[in-house]
């Protein structure tokens, strides 16, 4: 916002939050759709390599979410704005509501998809009961970590967008005062 801005100042200031919410909605919907596709492909034995990959797709997605959040915590200490969602709703009520709903819906889709895939293969898992029994707590732990990591990633993304919005607001008024 250096110099004169031809756009509406309120729009320029709110743009980072609008972009962050849009990105979170797209990523959340993508993950939700991936969960559905993984279930459909895992239940379709004729899908070949896609069928085999579908068995692990949700585990991979959840692992990536946990790793990304861990790297984020290492990089910047994991600071989050406790009021980020409230402030985002003040700027874009409906987008913030959808994005925040996806912070819950996506982990539920991961859980439902994973459970559906496991339940579909229960007869094969009976023979591997000790092995499957040992992996169940690990899978549950991964899901719990991924659910919290997903929420924290979304909240931190909104917080960073709000910081950018605040920076733009201050810059706008600094430029007005300099005129």
FENPEBEL-V164904 format. One record per residue. RES is the residue in one letter. OMEGA is omega in whole degrees, 0 to 359 (NA if undefined). Layout:
RES_OMEGA, RES_OMEGA
This chain:
X_178, X_182, X_182, X_180, X_180, X_182, X_176, X_182, X_180, X_179, X_180, X_181, X_184, X_185, X_180, X_180, X_178, X_178, X_181, X_179, X_178, X_179, X_180, X_178, X_180, X_180, X_179, X_179, X_177, X_179, X_178, X_179, X_177, X_179, X_180, X_179, X_179, X_179, X_182, X_180, X_179, X_179, X_182, X_184, X_181, X_183, X_176, X_183, X_178, X_177, X_180, X_179, X_181, X_180, X_185, X_186, X_183, X_176, X_179, X_179, X_181, X_178, X_179, X_179, X_180, X_180, X_179, X_179, X_178, X_178, X_178, X_178, X_179, X_185, X_185, X_172, X_175, X_178, X_176, X_178, X_182, X_181, X_186, X_183, X_178, X_180, X_178, X_178, X_178, X_180, X_184, X_186, X_187, X_179, X_179, X_179, X_179, X_180, X_180, X_176, X_178, X_176, X_176, X_185, X_182, X_177, X_177, X_176, X_177, X_181, X_180, X_179, X_179, X_179, X_180, X_179, X_180, X_182, X_179, X_183, X_180, X_180, X_179, X_182, X_180, X_179, X_181, X_187, X_180, X_179, X_180, X_178, X_178, X_181, X_183, X_178, X_178, X_179, X_178, X_178, X_178, X_180, X_180, X_179, X_181, X_179, X_178, X_181, X_179, X_179, X_181, X_176, X_180, X_181, X_180, X_178, X_178, X_179, X_178, X_178, X_178, X_176, X_178, X_177, X_177, X_179, X_178, X_179, X_179, X_180, X_178, X_182, X_176, X_179, X_177, X_182, X_182, X_183, X_NA
